[in-house]
Every structure is written in C-alpha cells, then in structure tokens.
Amino acid sequence: MPRRPYPLFENVTIIDAGAEGKAVARVDELVVFVPFAVPGDVVDIQVVARKKSFCEGRVTLYHKYSERRIEAFCSHFGTCGGCKWQNMSYEDQLMYKQKQVDDVFQRIGKFEYPAIRPILPSGQSTYYRNKLEYTFSNRRWLDREDMQLPAEERQMNALGFHIPQLFDRILDIDHCYLQPEPSNAIRLAVRAYAMEQGLEFYDARTHTGFLRNIIIRNTTTGQVMVIVVFARNDREDIEGMMHFIKSSFPVVASLMYVINEKHNDVITDQEVLLWSGDPFLLETMPDPVGEGKILKFRIGPISFFQTNPKQAWHLYKTAFDLSGFTGSEVVYDLYCGTGTISNFIAHAVKEVVGIEYVESAISDAHVNSEINNIKNTRFYAGDLAKELTAEFVALNGKPDVIITDPPRSGMHEKVIKQILEIAPQKVVYVSCNPATQARDIALLGEKYSVADVQPVDMFPHTHHVENVVLLKLTEK
Ligand SMILES: C[S@@+](CC[C@H](N)C(=O)[O-])C[C@H]1O[C@@H](n2cnc3c(N)ncnc32)[C@H](O)[C@@H]1O
C-alpha cells in the first residue's frame, strides 16, 4: 500500500525556540519542530517525519516574518549545521537558553528550586572557539547555482563541515566565524594547495582518496596547532603538504599528522605524529585564588579542553564560587577530563581527587598539576560507575564537596546512588545538558535540595546551554 503523504500545516505561528536548535510550533495537540524559523514567524510547514507525540517539518512558505528575526551574518547560514540561532538577537538567544533550563527543570525535574540566576553571556559571540575540525570530501554540497551547471563543470571537492544528517556531504566553507584567524586562512590555503597539486579529497562512501581532515586548535595567547589526517602513508604528498603549511604559516607552533586507514574519522585511537614544533600547546587562565597568578594547561592533539576557553574561566569560577570553599575541604572532581577543574580549585582546598575514564586525559591532568606546582591533587583513570565505591572513599577520604561534570548523557544511576551513599555536604553539578541534569537532580532529591542555579552561555548562536547547580545536603 502506498504510504500516505505527510500533511502540510498552513498559517502556523512559531511559538518557541528549543530542542536541537529547532523552532517549535503547535498544531492542535501535536508539537512540530522546524529548523531556521524564529518565534513569531507565521509559516506553512511541510511535515517530513512523524513520531507519536511530535513531528519534524520544514518551512515551505513564510506568511509573516517575526519582529524578533534578525539578518544572519554568515553566508553559510541555513545550510551549515553550526550556528542555527544566528537569525535571533543575542539577547533573545540568552532568553531562550534561560527558558530551556526553567522548562526542563519543571517538566523533567519536578523539584523545587530558587529563581534561576540570569545566564552569564559569553564575552565574545564570534571567533570564540579554540578548536575546529574541517573535513575534505569529493562530494561537495551543491547549491542551486551549482546545480544549474553541467555536471562536468561542477567543482566537487570541498573542505568544510558536514551537512546535518548527511555523513558524506560536505559544505565548502568560505568563511567561518567560530575560530579566530589563521583558521580560515589555513583552511583556504590548504584547499587551494590540495587542488593545485591534484591531491584526492576523501570519499566517505567508497573510502577512497587521500586527504581526510584538518584539525586546527589555538590558545587565547595565539598559539596554533594543526593536525592533518591522511588516509594513507604517501610520503611525498604528506611531506609536500606539511612543508606547505609550515612555510606558509610560521605562526603554527605545533604541526602534526595522522595516517588514518580506518573507515571512521575517530583519531583518538591513532598515533599522532609530530612534524614540527612542540607536541602540545599551553593555555593559560587566571587562578581564582592567587592575585595575578596564572594557571597553565597543556593541550595535546587529542586532549579535551573547553572549546570557548575565555568563557570556560567563568564556568569554572561559577562552580568555584558556588562551592564556597573555606580551605579545609576534600573535593572529588567527577568526570574530571584533563583535570582542569581540579587544578583550577586546588589552591583553595585541602585536597582534590579527580576521576575520569580516558587514560591519556588522566596523564594530562597529572602534567597540569606538575607544571603548576600543585601537590594536593590525585587522579584516577576508571569508569565512575565502577570506581566510585566505599573502598575508594575509605582510601581517598570522604569528600566535603563533589563537583560533577558528566557528558551529555548525565550520570550513571550507580554514580548517583553512590553520591547519595557518600552524602557530601555539597554537590556542584556542571552540565552541558540541562535535561539529563534535571533527571539526575530529581534522583538526588532523596537527600539534596537545589540551593542555586546559574546557566552559562558557552556557545553563542547555538541552542546549547551549560548549567551549574548547587545542591545542599538536607537529610543527615
Ligand atoms: C564534560 S567532560 C568534563 C570535562 C572537564 N570537567 C573539563 O572541564 O575539562 C566529561 C568527561 O567525562 C568523561 N567520562 C564520560 N563517561 C565516563 C565514565 N563513565 N567514567 C569516567 N569518565 C567518564 C569523558 O571522557 C569526559 O572527559
């Protein structure tokens, strides 16, 4: 039987900006998500996918543009998956992020909480990222103009970002507003060089081609690292490319490459080879305790570091302030990554114990303590669900404060149970996903009440919001 066509909803008013950066409309009882619309727009929506309680659609006609709508500043807006909220003012973006936290706390959390503090805006709303990964592809995303050209005249090589939901289509980027220069200059020069030399751009369908990815990292002090990922070990072409980057961009302090012969793009399980310069960058941040003291953080090619580093200071400072340290505390830093929070708070407490399952991150955490002459941190590599036991607490001392910063999926139930068992006076929960945070806090509600909530904007022009919550022990 032929499938019934999805409906077209006409003259629908967009009412909210929410999940995954999509705008929200309501048609009778049905919630409809559409990309790139703005609250207040009146539109026709073609439904493209239907689930039980909601459906996904795309706008086919704008009857009225919202007064809230502003002109997006990036020429790739609307195609690139990167900055979906550019057509809203920054004030509106902040308002909707704040609302997102309130909504999920009410809808999922159902616990009591004090008035949420006004979200901390990011000092920079463009060029704030310290890391971007561009992908080479011989399947360039073709716009309307390209499609007018005869097939043989279309440029099919691209270096840029994935088109959302299409693993093999890459949007060729002219200018990206996310990372400071020389990010754009390097990408454009490398693409031009690759075309001139006739190097093959990768084909993600057939797994053929030579050039796969280029990762650019930088620090707030202007250091730059470039990592080029090749699909095979063609020495001459690799040497040519590395020489080209080194001689064209003397600012690159660390030039590295990877030969990734696997079918997936993950390089954390591959050897990263140094071509020239240092194998790491050094990021710095003011110590929240020492007057004028600066903390250093080593960033290797695969180390995690918050991608908006200037705003990361405000995020960590929020967690620091909410913890209200007096100097005598034993603190556990759960999901500690490269120990950034541990080292950030170390001078203000008696001892910090960090746990994280990526071993190389734990090595970085040790190095970060060493280079800052910090002696009161201890780090363990292991899965928190297994590591955080009564024996672990007996060995490391009962924490007065637990700071937890889990991935988007939130904390494992076993970890929550264990926190309830350990029952520190305070839990400071840093989250990049308020929905899972709300779920976890509801479970912690058995012994904890919410004392403070501070959202922080780390990613302007996206729907992402970071949220820091202080929980206080209510039951002894
Ligand atoms: C949001 S990051 C935290 C980063 C760190 N606090 C910082 O600011 O640099 C979450 C971390 O949790 C780690 N992780 C995820 N699941 C884990 C688990 N089950 N056990 C231990 N660590 C885990 C990830 O490797 C990642 O480093």
The ligand as a Gaussian input file, in Angstrom:
#p B3LYP/6-31G(d) Opt

LIG

0 1
 C       32.042000      17.310000      30.072000
 S       33.558000      16.445000      30.096000
 C       34.268000      17.069000      31.565000
 C       35.447000      17.891000      31.318000
 C       36.182000      18.545000      32.432000
 N       35.436000      18.721000      33.646000
 C       36.692000      19.879000      31.912000
 O       36.051000      20.897000      32.157000
 O       37.694000      19.875000      31.204000
 C       33.043000      14.832000      30.616000
 C       34.175000      13.858000      30.820000
 O       33.632000      12.639000      31.329000
 C       34.397000      11.557000      30.846000
 N       33.556000      10.351000      31.028000
 C       32.450000      10.002000      30.339000
 N       31.911000       8.881000      30.830000
 C       32.665000       8.499000      31.877000
 C       32.609000       7.414000      32.803000
 N       31.646000       6.502000      32.720000
 N       33.536000       7.328000      33.749000
 C       34.531000       8.272000      33.837000
 N       34.641000       9.328000      32.985000
 C       33.729000       9.444000      32.024000
 C       34.706000      11.968000      29.410000
 O       35.831000      11.296000      28.925000
 C       34.937000      13.483000      29.563000
 O       36.301000      13.770000      29.773000

